[in-house]
Amino acid sequence: MANLLNNITEIILLLFLAITFLQSGVDKVLDWKGNVSWLKEHFSETFMANMVPFNLSIILIIETIAGILALIGIVTILIDGNTVYGFYSAILSAITLLLLLFGQRVAKDYDGARTIVIYFIPTIMTLYLLK
């Protein structure tokens, strides 16, 4: 119980990352064709137009690992106060968001890029708290 109370901020932030990235990964798996179709249109006027399935696969892998590490991070914090898995989750989460931000900027979707920043702020907070 002491680890829960002493690390409640970190645990809540890791839960945020787990929900965000695992849900996103599940959505990509369950609606792969829909996601690819939408993203091909989204990037149709960019140099990434022909790389959508590959790029989406990379994002899927990184965000799923980030989400799983966030869950493991919560468990290890609760068990023994170890923050290493949570820290790695925050790193991968930040990398994922930077890749998504880059894509939105390339597609000139500035509203989409702004939305990613909303997720980036708690991710950086998590990274800072777990370093």
Order of alpha helices (4+ residues) and beta strands (2+ residues): alpha-alpha-alpha-alpha-alpha-alpha
